[in-house]
Amino acid sequence: MFVDTGAWVALALVRDPLHERAAQAWEELAAAGARLHTSVPVALETFTFLDRNAMRDVALAWKDSLEKLQRFKMLECTRTDVERAWGWFKRKDLHKLSAVDATSFVLMTRARIRVAFAFDHHFATAGFRLVG
């Protein structure tokens, strides 16, 4: 299971419109013993969003919470991964795709992850199954 920025933000911010939905999905994933993955680019994007749109303390608390997660892995992103990510921008059906999402697709494919805890339709369009 790959956790995208939108899911992390919805979990971290009670005022987020998707918070309840994300919290319920998170509980179901924990009960199922899901193995969770995210990436360095997603972690940086999430931290930056929380720092700019909430408070630094919220962003730091989120970062610290990653260390306490069971069955969790942070996927590294190499220069080769970034180079492969640019290929996703050739697809016309992925309008307004972010570079972080394109990188996520490369990392998910490399790690053989087919399911994303995400609220971004780009993951489904790219062929991944969404949870959340």
C-alpha positions in Angstrom: 0.0 0.0 0.0 1.5 3.3 -1.1 0.4 6.4 1.0 0.2 9.6 -1.0 0.4 13.2 0.2 -3.4 13.8 0.1 -4.0 10.9 2.5 -1.2 12.0 4.9 -2.6 15.5 4.9 -6.2 14.4 5.5 -5.1 12.2 8.4 -3.0 15.0 10.0 -5.6 17.8 9.7 -8.9 17.3 11.5 -10.3 20.2 9.6 -9.5 18.6 6.2 -12.7 17.8 4.3 -11.4 14.2 3.8 -10.3 13.7 7.4 -13.1 11.4 8.4 -12.9 9.3 5.3 -9.1 9.0 5.7 -9.3 8.1 9.4 -11.8 5.3 8.6 -9.6 4.0 5.8 -6.5 4.2 8.1 -8.3 2.1 10.8 -9.3 -0.5 8.2 -5.7 -0.7 6.8 -4.3 -1.1 10.3 -6.8 -3.8 11.2 -5.9 -5.6 8.0 -2.2 -5.4 8.8 -1.4 -3.5 5.6 2.3 -2.9 4.8 2.6 0.8 4.2 5.0 2.6 1.9 5.6 6.2 1.0 8.4 8.0 -0.7 11.0 10.6 0.1 9.3 13.1 -2.4 5.9 12.4 -0.8 7.3 13.0 2.7 8.9 16.3 1.6 5.7 17.4 -0.1 3.6 16.5 2.9 5.9 18.2 5.4 6.0 21.3 3.3 2.2 21.4 2.9 1.6 20.9 6.7 4.3 23.5 7.5 2.8 26.1 5.2 -0.9 25.4 5.8 -1.1 24.4 9.4 1.8 25.0 11.8 5.4 23.9 12.0 4.5 21.9 15.1 1.9 19.9 13.1 4.5 19.2 10.4 7.0 18.1 12.9 4.5 15.9 14.8 3.5 14.2 11.5 7.2 13.6 10.7 7.8 12.1 14.1 4.7 9.9 13.8 6.3 8.1 10.8 9.0 6.7 13.1 6.3 5.0 15.2 4.5 3.3 12.4 4.6 -0.5 12.2 5.1 -2.3 8.9 6.2 1.0 7.2 8.9 1.6 4.6 10.1 4.9 3.0 11.0 4.3 -0.6 14.1 6.1 -1.9 14.0 8.1 -5.1 17.1 7.9 -7.4 18.0 10.1 -10.3 17.0 7.2 -12.6 13.6 7.2 -11.0 13.2 10.9 -11.7 14.3 10.4 -15.3 11.7 7.7 -15.7 9.0 9.9 -14.1 9.2 12.4 -17.0 7.8 9.7 -19.3 4.4 9.9 -17.5 4.0 13.5 -18.8 3.7 12.1 -22.3 0.3 10.7 -21.5 -2.5 13.1 -22.5 -5.0 11.5 -20.0 -2.9 12.6 -17.0 -3.7 16.3 -17.3 -2.1 18.5 -14.5 0.0 15.6 -13.2 2.5 16.6 -10.5 6.1 15.6 -10.7 5.7 14.0 -7.2 2.9 11.8 -8.5 4.8 10.8 -11.6 7.7 9.8 -9.4 5.3 7.9 -7.1 4.1 5.9 -10.1 7.7 4.9 -11.0 8.5 3.9 -7.4 5.3 2.0 -7.0 5.9 0.1 -10.2 9.5 -0.7 -9.2 8.3 -1.9 -5.7 5.4 -3.8 -7.3 2.8 -1.9 -5.3 -0.6 -1.8 -7.1 -2.7 0.0 -4.4 -2.6 3.6 -3.3 -4.1 5.2 -0.2 -4.8 8.4 -2.2 -7.6 10.8 -3.1 -6.0 11.8 -6.4 -7.6 10.5 -9.5 -4.3 10.4 -11.3 -3.4 7.2 -9.5 -6.5 5.4 -10.9 -5.9 6.9 -14.3 -2.3 5.5 -14.2 -3.7 2.0 -13.4 -3.4 1.8 -9.7 -6.3 0.8 -7.4 -7.3 3.5 -4.9 -8.2 3.0 -1.2 -9.5 6.0 0.7 
